[in-house]
Amino acid sequence: MPTAAKLVAGLVYAVIAWLAADQYAAAMPPDQPSGWLREISAAIGLVVGWRVMGGFLVRKRSRVEAMGTGLRTSLTVAFFALVAFSVAEMLARAIDGRYPDPMAAVTDVFAQALRLGEGLLNVNVLGVLLLGGLMGGALAHMASSKWK
């Protein structure tokens, strides 16, 4: 059921995902285009924030638990963005005919995830994800308390 707190949670984690993707793009090599990185990450943040953090807010727990769930939500956003971009990279390579068979394409998703995941170890990206997750949880909890 849609609530104001779920909407706030979704919007907060969309912003966090946008900021994390912006930091990720800043650390990328200059010859690698970022494309739709920020927009797709924000869309993933909106959905995950609504579902994960918004689902937590229904149960009315403490602010500390909300901050912990906010951290989990932020890391879940990073995981799904990593999976989405790894699959997109594999599909682009498959269209170019770089794989001898479908199984090679599927296994390359994991290699792409490892390659793209290295960028998540950037201090700025981790800072946005961790601090943003904690603050996002607190903001979503405040919204839940305000709009019952």
SVG drawing of the C-alpha trace seen along z (x, -y; Angstrom):
<svg xmlns="http://www.w3.org/2000/svg" viewBox="-2 -15 43 38">
<polyline fill="none" stroke="black" stroke-width="0.4" points="0.0,0.0 1.5,-3.4 2.3,-5.7 4.1,-9.0 6.9,-7.3 7.5,-4.8 7.6,-7.7 10.1,-9.6 12.2,-6.5 12.2,-5.9 13.1,-9.4 15.9,-9.6 17.5,-6.4 17.1,-7.6 19.2,-10.7 21.7,-8.5 22.0,-6.2 22.4,-9.2 25.2,-10.7 27.0,-7.3 26.8,-6.9 28.1,-10.4 31.1,-9.6 31.6,-6.3 31.5,-8.1 34.1,-10.6 36.5,-7.8 36.1,-6.1 38.7,-6.5 38.1,-9.5 37.8,-7.4 34.9,-5.3 31.5,-7.0 29.1,-6.9 26.0,-7.0 22.8,-6.4 24.7,-5.4 23.2,-8.0 19.7,-7.8 19.5,-4.0 21.1,-4.0 18.5,-6.5 15.7,-4.4 17.1,-1.3 17.4,-3.5 13.8,-4.5 12.5,-1.0 14.7,0.5 14.1,-2.4 10.4,-2.0 10.4,1.8 13.2,2.4 13.2,-0.8 9.5,-1.4 8.7,2.2 10.6,1.7 8.8,-1.5 5.5,0.3 6.6,2.1 7.3,-1.1 10.7,-0.3 13.3,-2.6 15.4,-5.1 18.6,-3.0 17.0,0.0 15.8,-2.3 19.4,-3.5 20.6,0.1 18.0,0.9 18.9,-2.2 22.5,-1.0 21.2,2.4 19.0,0.6 22.0,-1.4 24.1,1.7 21.1,3.4 20.9,0.6 24.6,1.0 24.2,4.7 21.3,4.4 23.0,1.6 26.1,3.8 24.0,6.7 22.1,4.5 25.2,3.0 27.0,6.3 24.1,7.9 23.9,4.8 27.7,5.1 27.3,8.8 24.4,8.1 26.4,5.5 29.2,7.9 26.9,10.7 25.4,8.4 28.9,7.8 29.4,11.6 32.2,11.9 31.0,15.1 31.3,18.6 28.2,19.9 25.5,18.7 27.1,20.3 30.2,18.2 28.0,15.1 26.3,16.1 29.6,16.8 31.0,13.5 28.4,11.6 30.4,12.6 33.6,11.3 31.9,8.1 30.6,7.8 34.0,8.2 35.5,5.6 32.7,3.1 32.7,3.8 36.2,2.5 34.9,-1.0 32.6,-0.6 35.8,-0.3 36.4,-4.0 36.4,-6.0 34.0,-8.6 31.5,-5.9 31.7,-4.0 31.2,-7.2 28.1,-8.1 26.7,-4.6 27.4,-4.2 26.7,-7.7 23.8,-8.2 22.3,-4.9 22.5,-5.8 21.1,-9.3 18.5,-8.0 17.3,-5.5 16.9,-8.3 15.1,-10.6 12.7,-7.8 12.0,-7.1 11.3,-10.8 8.9,-10.8 7.2,-7.7 6.8,-9.3 5.5,-12.5 3.0,-11.0 1.3,-8.1"/>
</svg>
